[in-house]
Amino acid sequence: VLLSTKEAPRAEDYVDFVVNVKKGRDPVILHLTDTQIEDSSQLREGTTFSKAQTNYWLPELMDERVFNDLNKIIKDVNPDLILITGDLVYGKYDDAGTSFTKLADFIDGYNIPWAPVFGNHDNESKKGADWQCAYLENCKNCLFEQKTLTGNGNYSIGIVQGGELKRVIFMLDSNGCSTMSDETFNNGHSKKSAG
């Protein structure tokens, strides 16, 4: 693409998403990883938890085990952008997708731009990666786009201040999980081996 010398390049020409941050201060980015939410009420046949594990991961305790801490962290940090890198949920304990939607709705409710990328355990849910991707793409504040280069979520985020692109964050789905669900594998671009 040739740019006219009269026109400055725009961040949108180089990145998939833009987060505008007030000029004159450092952007605040909260990076969460491996939340791996489990729901012991969704154990698959043949899967076992000890009694203690079953009781620990009951869905009615999810707020206490996960969301109360996330709420405190997000409020204390007050970020411009939230990144969640890998394993939002432990998919084989979320075949109904309820943990995934609860986490996505929870984070989206802060009205802060947020950007997730999948880990190997997300791909294990019987809801499948295509369903998960569509859910994220429909969240109001979620910066996510399913792409088929490899995995399901490779995209870039530009941090812009005063109209100038200051930083670029690359979100890369490494793709693959030997135990991914057939629903994910059948989309034709997810691989059961590491990407």
Secondary structure, 3 states (H helix, E strand, C coil): CCCCCCCCCCHHHCCCEEEECCCCCCCCEEEEECCCECCHHHCCCCCCCCHHHHHHCCHHHHHHHHHHHHHHHHHHHCCCEEEEECCCECHHHCCCCHHHHHHHHHHHCCCCCEEEECCCCHHHCCCCHHHHHHHHHCCCCECCCCCCCCCCCCEEEEEEECCEEEEEEEECCCCCCCCCCHHHHCCCCCCCCCC
